[in-house]
Amino acid sequence: MSTPTRDPMAESLEWFKYLRQSTTWVPKDRPPLPIAEMDAPWRYNAANWLLRQASALALYYGFGEIQHVFRTASQMSETTQDFLERAMEEDQQKRDADPKEWLKATPLYQALVKDIPERTI
């Protein structure tokens, strides 16, 4: 997904959205495809690639989350904004403490490892 000429903020928002979905994998230099069409070894390799990138992806995700919230914050009550701010701080602490464990809980990762024995990953 990453190219040198991309806007890092746009890329962060893209990663935020991508990691929160569970239906599509975007291979490098190839069109997106449904995860359901990937065989187990390919899904295994994709999941491991994500894990190797966990620290960077956690950072991108955090910046993307902030952008997403700012775009919708004007439609929220002050109480909701306060709750969301606390939740985001807690989530950021989890990402910082253990990026790989955080990544394993994302919908994308979960979809990739579905039906693959855990000891294999």
N, CA and C atoms as a LAMMPS dump frame, in Angstrom:
ITEM: TIMESTEP
0
ITEM: NUMBER OF ATOMS
363
ITEM: BOX BOUNDS ff ff ff
-5.0000000000000000e+02 5.0000000000000000e+02
-5.0000000000000000e+02 5.0000000000000000e+02
-5.0000000000000000e+02 5.0000000000000000e+02
ITEM: ATOMS id mol type element x y z
1 1 1 N 0.805 -1.194 0
2 1 2 C 0 0 0
3 1 3 C 0.853 1.265 0
4 2 1 N 2.034 1.19 0.489
5 2 2 C 2.852 2.373 0.691
6 2 3 C 3.718 2.677 -0.532
7 3 1 N 3.727 3.948 -0.922
8 3 2 C 4.621 4.41 -1.98
9 3 3 C 5.241 5.714 -1.514
10 4 1 N 6.448 6.04 -1.977
11 4 2 C 7.15 7.224 -1.486
12 4 3 C 6.424 8.549 -1.743
13 5 1 N 5.596 8.63 -2.762
14 5 2 C 4.957 9.903 -3.094
15 5 3 C 3.598 10.091 -2.429
16 6 1 N 3.168 9.156 -1.625
17 6 2 C 1.855 9.23 -0.987
18 6 3 C 1.866 10.2 0.18
19 7 1 N 0.724 10.79 0.409
20 7 2 C 0.516 11.654 1.561
21 7 3 C 0.411 10.758 2.796
22 8 1 N 1.273 10.938 3.803
23 8 2 C 1.241 10.043 4.957
24 8 3 C -0.079 10.096 5.732
25 9 1 N -0.743 11.233 5.759
26 9 2 C -2.018 11.314 6.457
27 9 3 C -3.099 10.538 5.701
28 10 1 N -3.098 10.649 4.387
29 10 2 C -4.05 9.878 3.586
30 10 3 C -3.772 8.386 3.734
31 11 1 N -2.514 8.031 3.748
32 11 2 C -2.145 6.624 3.905
33 11 3 C -2.563 6.105 5.285
34 12 1 N -2.441 6.939 6.307
35 12 2 C -2.854 6.543 7.65
36 12 3 C -4.353 6.254 7.702
37 13 1 N -5.129 7.111 7.096
38 13 2 C -6.578 6.898 7.073
39 13 3 C -6.925 5.631 6.295
40 14 1 N -6.19 5.38 5.22
41 14 2 C -6.408 4.171 4.427
42 14 3 C -6.101 2.917 5.258
43 15 1 N -4.996 2.928 5.997
44 15 2 C -4.659 1.784 6.846
45 15 3 C -5.699 1.595 7.945
46 16 1 N -6.166 2.705 8.532
47 16 2 C -7.203 2.631 9.562
48 16 3 C -8.422 1.884 9.031
49 17 1 N -8.875 2.247 7.863
50 17 2 C -10.047 1.609 7.263
51 17 3 C -9.753 0.163 6.858
52 18 1 N -8.577 -0.068 6.297
53 18 2 C -8.203 -1.39 5.789
54 18 3 C -8.132 -2.421 6.918
55 19 1 N -7.5 -2.059 8.017
56 19 2 C -7.347 -3 9.122
57 19 3 C -8.662 -3.288 9.836
58 20 1 N -9.649 -2.43 9.655
59 20 2 C -10.954 -2.603 10.298
60 20 3 C -11.929 -3.419 9.457
61 21 1 N -11.532 -3.828 8.273
62 21 2 C -12.409 -4.636 7.424
63 21 3 C -11.883 -6.07 7.385
64 22 1 N -12.734 -6.981 6.961
65 22 2 C -12.354 -8.396 7.016
66 22 3 C -12.666 -9.173 5.74
67 23 1 N -12.828 -8.48 4.653
68 23 2 C -13.236 -9.193 3.433
69 23 3 C -12.217 -9.16 2.306
70 24 1 N -11.308 -8.188 2.315
71 24 2 C -10.455 -7.972 1.152
72 24 3 C -8.983 -7.887 1.541
73 25 1 N -8.141 -8.534 0.739
74 25 2 C -6.69 -8.409 0.87
75 25 3 C -6.188 -7.628 -0.339
76 26 1 N -5.231 -6.729 -0.103
77 26 2 C -4.661 -5.944 -1.193
78 26 3 C -3.191 -6.337 -1.34
79 27 1 N -2.9 -7.262 -2.271
80 27 2 C -1.51 -7.671 -2.473
81 27 3 C -0.704 -6.56 -3.15
82 28 1 N 0.589 -6.578 -2.918
83 28 2 C 1.458 -5.583 -3.531
84 28 3 C 1.423 -5.726 -5.047
85 29 1 N 1.213 -4.611 -5.72
86 29 2 C 1.241 -4.542 -7.19
87 29 3 C 0.219 -5.449 -7.875
88 30 1 N -0.867 -5.752 -7.151
89 30 2 C -1.937 -6.569 -7.736
90 30 3 C -3.264 -6.002 -7.282
91 31 1 N -4.327 -6.316 -8.001
92 31 2 C -5.644 -5.804 -7.584
93 31 3 C -6.122 -6.474 -6.301
94 32 1 N -6.965 -5.785 -5.553
95 32 2 C -7.539 -6.381 -4.341
96 32 3 C -8.32 -7.645 -4.676
97 33 1 N -8.379 -8.57 -3.708
98 33 2 C -9.153 -9.782 -3.919
99 33 3 C -9.823 -10.199 -2.615
100 34 1 N -10.911 -10.909 -2.727
101 34 2 C -11.588 -11.39 -1.518
102 34 3 C -10.699 -12.368 -0.742
103 35 1 N -10.65 -12.197 0.564
104 35 2 C -9.872 -13.108 1.401
105 35 3 C -10.386 -14.537 1.238
106 36 1 N -11.671 -14.684 1.031
107 36 2 C -12.274 -16.014 0.857
108 36 3 C -11.686 -16.761 -0.333
109 37 1 N -11.089 -16.056 -1.288
110 37 2 C -10.495 -16.698 -2.471
111 37 3 C -9.019 -17.042 -2.279
112 38 1 N -8.452 -16.68 -1.123
113 38 2 C -7.041 -16.967 -0.856
114 38 3 C -6.917 -18.349 -0.214
115 39 1 N -5.893 -19.122 -0.63
116 39 2 C -5.681 -20.415 0.022
117 39 3 C -4.976 -20.201 1.369
118 40 1 N -4.947 -21.234 2.189
119 40 2 C -4.398 -21.127 3.551
120 40 3 C -2.931 -20.67 3.573
121 41 1 N -2.045 -21.205 2.725
122 41 2 C -0.659 -20.731 2.77
123 41 3 C -0.531 -19.226 2.44
124 42 1 N -1.326 -18.755 1.521
125 42 2 C -1.273 -17.335 1.159
126 42 3 C -1.771 -16.483 2.331
127 43 1 N -2.889 -16.903 2.941
128 43 2 C -3.41 -16.166 4.093
129 43 3 C -2.4 -16.188 5.244
130 44 1 N -1.749 -17.318 5.447
131 44 2 C -0.71 -17.44 6.475
132 44 3 C 0.418 -16.437 6.223
133 45 1 N 0.896 -16.389 4.994
134 45 2 C 1.976 -15.455 4.646
135 45 3 C 1.534 -14.003 4.794
136 46 1 N 0.311 -13.714 4.403
137 46 2 C -0.206 -12.349 4.535
138 46 3 C -0.3 -11.953 6.011
139 47 1 N -0.801 -12.856 6.839
140 47 2 C -0.907 -12.577 8.274
141 47 3 C 0.471 -12.339 8.881
142 48 1 N 1.442 -13.141 8.498
143 48 2 C 2.801 -12.946 9.018
144 48 3 C 3.42 -11.653 8.523
145 49 1 N 3.119 -11.273 7.291
146 49 2 C 3.601 -9.977 6.793
147 49 3 C 3.04 -8.854 7.668
148 50 1 N 1.74 -8.916 7.966
149 50 2 C 1.138 -7.897 8.831
150 50 3 C 1.851 -7.854 10.183
151 51 1 N 2.122 -9.015 10.753
152 51 2 C 2.792 -9.05 12.062
153 51 3 C 4.18 -8.419 12.006
154 52 1 N 4.896 -8.642 10.913
155 52 2 C 6.231 -8.03 10.78
156 52 3 C 6.148 -6.506 10.684
157 53 1 N 5.003 -6.006 10.233
158 53 2 C 4.793 -4.563 10.084
159 53 3 C 4.018 -3.966 11.265
160 54 1 N 3.788 -4.728 12.317
161 54 2 C 2.856 -4.344 13.383
162 54 3 C 3.151 -2.974 13.989
163 55 1 N 4.388 -2.674 14.272
164 55 2 C 4.709 -1.379 14.904
165 55 3 C 4.337 -0.215 13.991
166 56 1 N 4.711 -0.311 12.74
167 56 2 C 4.387 0.764 11.791
168 56 3 C 2.88 0.849 11.564
169 57 1 N 2.23 -0.295 11.457
170 57 2 C 0.784 -0.291 11.222
171 57 3 C 0.028 0.287 12.415
172 58 1 N 0.512 0.032 13.609
173 58 2 C -0.118 0.605 14.799
174 58 3 C -0.021 2.131 14.765
175 59 1 N 1.096 2.642 14.318
176 59 2 C 1.275 4.093 14.203
177 59 3 C 0.351 4.676 13.133
178 60 1 N 0.346 4.06 11.956
179 60 2 C -0.552 4.508 10.891
180 60 3 C -2.004 4.479 11.36
181 61 1 N -2.378 3.378 11.997
182 61 2 C -3.745 3.212 12.464
183 61 3 C -4.125 4.344 13.429
184 62 1 N -3.24 4.662 14.349
185 62 2 C -3.518 5.728 15.311
186 62 3 C -3.76 7.069 14.648
187 63 1 N -2.907 7.423 13.693
188 63 2 C -3.109 8.681 12.969
189 63 3 C -4.397 8.649 12.145
190 64 1 N -4.686 7.498 11.547
191 64 2 C -5.924 7.366 10.782
192 64 3 C -7.154 7.468 11.665
193 65 1 N -7.069 6.885 12.847
194 65 2 C -8.186 6.949 13.79
195 65 3 C -8.468 8.403 14.187
196 66 1 N -7.424 9.159 14.443
197 66 2 C -7.59 10.57 14.806
198 66 3 C -8.29 11.327 13.675
199 67 1 N -7.85 11.11 12.456
200 67 2 C -8.486 11.778 11.318
201 67 3 C -9.962 11.404 11.202
202 68 1 N -10.231 10.12 11.35
203 68 2 C -11.609 9.642 11.257
204 68 3 C -12.487 10.313 12.312
205 69 1 N -11.987 10.402 13.52
206 69 2 C -12.757 11.005 14.607
207 69 3 C -12.966 12.494 14.36
208 70 1 N -11.918 13.192 13.921
209 70 2 C -12.07 14.623 13.666
210 70 3 C -13.106 14.902 12.579
211 71 1 N -13.209 14 11.625
212 71 2 C -14.185 14.191 10.55
213 71 3 C -15.621 14.012 11.025
214 72 1 N -15.795 13.26 12.109
215 72 2 C -17.145 12.993 12.588
216 72 3 C -17.452 13.656 13.932
217 73 1 N -16.463 14.265 14.567
218 73 2 C -16.642 14.821 15.92
219 73 3 C -17.697 15.912 15.991
220 74 1 N -17.836 16.702 14.954
221 74 2 C -18.814 17.793 14.993
222 74 3 C -20.249 17.287 15.1
223 75 1 N -20.457 16.024 14.765
224 75 2 C -21.789 15.43 14.823
225 75 3 C -22.053 14.749 16.171
226 76 1 N -21.075 14.774 17.082
227 76 2 C -21.188 14.083 18.362
228 76 3 C -21.44 15.064 19.496
229 77 1 N -22.089 14.56 20.528
230 77 2 C -22.268 15.358 21.737
231 77 3 C -20.925 15.459 22.465
232 78 1 N -20.829 16.401 23.375
233 78 2 C -19.596 16.573 24.151
234 78 3 C -19.316 15.322 24.991
235 79 1 N -20.356 14.724 25.54
236 79 2 C -20.198 13.507 26.341
237 79 3 C -19.639 12.373 25.482
238 80 1 N -20.162 12.242 24.287
239 80 2 C -19.668 11.208 23.38
240 80 3 C -18.226 11.479 22.988
241 81 1 N -17.898 12.729 22.737
242 81 2 C -16.524 13.087 22.398
243 81 3 C -15.576 12.744 23.54
244 82 1 N -15.979 13.039 24.779
245 82 2 C -15.141 12.721 25.941
246 82 3 C -14.931 11.215 26.074
247 83 1 N -16.008 10.455 25.907
248 83 2 C -15.914 9.005 25.979
249 83 3 C -14.973 8.482 24.896
250 84 1 N -15.145 8.982 23.7
251 84 2 C -14.322 8.543 22.579
252 84 3 C -12.85 8.887 22.8
253 85 1 N -12.589 10.061 23.337
254 85 2 C -11.208 10.461 23.62
255 85 3 C -10.548 9.499 24.609
256 86 1 N -11.271 9.141 25.676
257 86 2 C -10.721 8.197 26.653
258 86 3 C -10.486 6.827 26.012
259 87 1 N -11.435 6.385 25.215
260 87 2 C -11.298 5.087 24.548
261 87 3 C -10.109 5.082 23.593
262 88 1 N -9.919 6.177 22.867
263 88 2 C -8.789 6.266 21.942
264 88 3 C -7.464 6.238 22.696
265 89 1 N -7.399 6.91 23.839
266 89 2 C -6.171 6.898 24.639
267 89 3 C -5.857 5.487 25.127
268 90 1 N -6.879 4.772 25.593
269 90 2 C -6.679 3.398 26.042
270 90 3 C -6.235 2.502 24.889
271 91 1 N -6.869 2.662 23.742
272 91 2 C -6.492 1.867 22.571
273 91 3 C -5.057 2.162 22.141
274 92 1 N -4.664 3.425 22.194
275 92 2 C -3.289 3.781 21.821
276 92 3 C -2.289 3.137 22.774
277 93 1 N -2.614 3.105 24.051
278 93 2 C -1.729 2.461 25.027
279 93 3 C -1.569 0.978 24.719
280 94 1 N -2.644 0.315 24.312
281 94 2 C -2.571 -1.1 23.941
282 94 3 C -1.689 -1.291 22.708
283 95 1 N -1.87 -0.417 21.725
284 95 2 C -1.053 -0.523 20.503
285 95 3 C 0.417 -0.308 20.827
286 96 1 N 0.706 0.677 21.684
287 96 2 C 2.09 0.964 22.051
288 96 3 C 2.71 -0.163 22.87
289 97 1 N 1.925 -0.748 23.779
290 97 2 C 2.442 -1.781 24.674
291 97 3 C 2.804 -3.065 23.927
292 98 1 N 1.98 -3.465 22.966
293 98 2 C 2.224 -4.713 22.245
294 98 3 C 1.562 -4.652 20.867
295 99 1 N 2.253 -4.048 19.902
296 99 2 C 1.664 -3.89 18.563
297 99 3 C 1.222 -5.204 17.921
298 100 1 N 1.966 -6.272 18.137
299 100 2 C 1.595 -7.548 17.511
300 100 3 C 0.3 -8.089 18.1
301 101 1 N 0.157 -8.023 19.411
302 101 2 C -1.084 -8.503 20.02
303 101 3 C -2.259 -7.632 19.592
304 102 1 N -2.036 -6.331 19.515
305 102 2 C -3.096 -5.442 19.026
306 102 3 C -3.493 -5.833 17.604
307 103 1 N -2.499 -6.031 16.747
308 103 2 C -2.776 -6.358 15.348
309 103 3 C -3.563 -7.657 15.226
310 104 1 N -3.253 -8.628 16.071
311 104 2 C -3.952 -9.912 16.021
312 104 3 C -5.45 -9.777 16.294
313 105 1 N -5.844 -8.684 16.911
314 105 2 C -7.265 -8.467 17.211
315 105 3 C -7.993 -7.7 16.112
316 106 1 N -7.288 -7.261 15.081
317 106 2 C -7.952 -6.504 14.021
318 106 3 C -8.796 -7.439 13.147
319 107 1 N -9.877 -6.932 12.598
320 107 2 C -10.714 -7.765 11.721
321 107 3 C -9.944 -8.341 10.524
322 108 1 N -9.021 -7.578 9.945
323 108 2 C -8.271 -8.081 8.796
324 108 3 C -7.432 -9.294 9.184
325 109 1 N -6.672 -9.166 10.256
326 109 2 C -5.834 -10.281 10.698
327 109 3 C -6.698 -11.487 11.039
328 110 1 N -7.781 -11.258 11.77
329 110 2 C -8.667 -12.356 12.158
330 110 3 C -9.216 -13.1 10.937
331 111 1 N -9.558 -12.358 9.906
332 111 2 C -10.07 -12.99 8.685
333 111 3 C -8.982 -13.813 7.997
334 112 1 N -7.762 -13.323 8.015
335 112 2 C -6.669 -14.044 7.367
336 112 3 C -6.334 -15.352 8.076
337 113 1 N -6.411 -15.364 9.394
338 113 2 C -6.002 -16.569 10.125
339 113 3 C -7.153 -17.516 10.446
340 114 1 N -8.352 -17.151 10.034
341 114 2 C -9.496 -18.022 10.299
342 114 3 C -9.24 -19.416 9.722
343 115 1 N -9.451 -20.407 10.544
344 115 2 C -9.281 -21.823 10.164
345 115 3 C -7.827 -22.235 9.924
346 116 1 N -6.872 -21.418 10.317
347 116 2 C -5.463 -21.809 10.258
348 116 3 C -5.062 -22.13 11.711
349 117 1 N -4.519 -23.302 11.972
350 117 2 C -4.139 -23.634 13.356
351 117 3 C -3.196 -22.589 13.939
352 118 1 N -3.473 -22.176 15.187
353 118 2 C -2.707 -21.092 15.821
354 118 3 C -1.224 -21.422 15.924
355 119 1 N -0.886 -22.654 16.177
356 119 2 C 0.532 -22.998 16.33
357 119 3 C 1.295 -22.84 15.024
358 120 1 N 0.599 -22.77 13.904
359 120 2 C 1.242 -22.601 12.601
360 120 3 C 1.647 -21.147 12.379
361 121 1 N 0.928 -20.215 13.005
362 121 2 C 1.131 -18.783 12.739
363 121 3 C 2.249 -18.234 13.589
